[in-house]
């Protein structure tokens, strides 16, 4: 049998492995033809140890791809996935405090009401927090103000309650651009139930963005029930600055901005 002994080198680690002998199969005292052979230990030109590492790496790559796909879907598309990070946020004197509060937010203890004019970075910061929470394997839900009604409307009572419970129980919840667009009594009721549900269960991890201060929000809604709840739940943070979308469109940078 030694005449058939061969050495193969793993193409990955370059280790030499001798061929192994697979004993013949004996059936009713007779050796089956074609059994009892020498064979290489390599699998696709690599040793068993390297093959295990290669398989594990492929599984990691598959998992990373699935998580990236899930994060892109959560954030709403490739652009927010690519751009809405803390590292890419342009810091200025008007948004520095908001940036610091968002970057240090603890979803287990903190809630935030982030308000300011259009384009100053409210959504950017809210989604940057959501991204970090997702990467820490927390359950994350991101809703625009309009989706609160659309995702529940026309559902039966059981489905409606199940969706509402998911929002209340989420470890991190973003309600983006509240107060913008059409306002309905149904949407307000659902939002109020979300706030009450999270408050009554001591659930933190809520970020609400809006272009309105709470006093202006109360005027717009004609009711202070929701602003009052937000004031009791959230740390109120104003963010100011110039419209960042104008810089993206023109490719210019304001001289008034401070970089860090």
Secondary structure, DSSP 8 states (H G I E B T S, - for coil): -GGG--EEE-TTT--EEE-EEE---EETTEE-TT-SEEE---BTTB-HHHHHHHHHHHHHHHHHHHHHHHHHHHHTSHHHHHH-SSTT----TTTHHHHHHHHT--TTT-EEEEE-STTSSHHHHHHHHHHHHHHTT--EEEEEHHHHHHTTTT--HHHHHHHHHHHHH-SEEEEESTT-S---HHHHHHHHHHHHHHHHTT---EEEEESS-HHHHHHHHT-SHHHHHHHHHSEEEE-----HHHHHHH----TT----
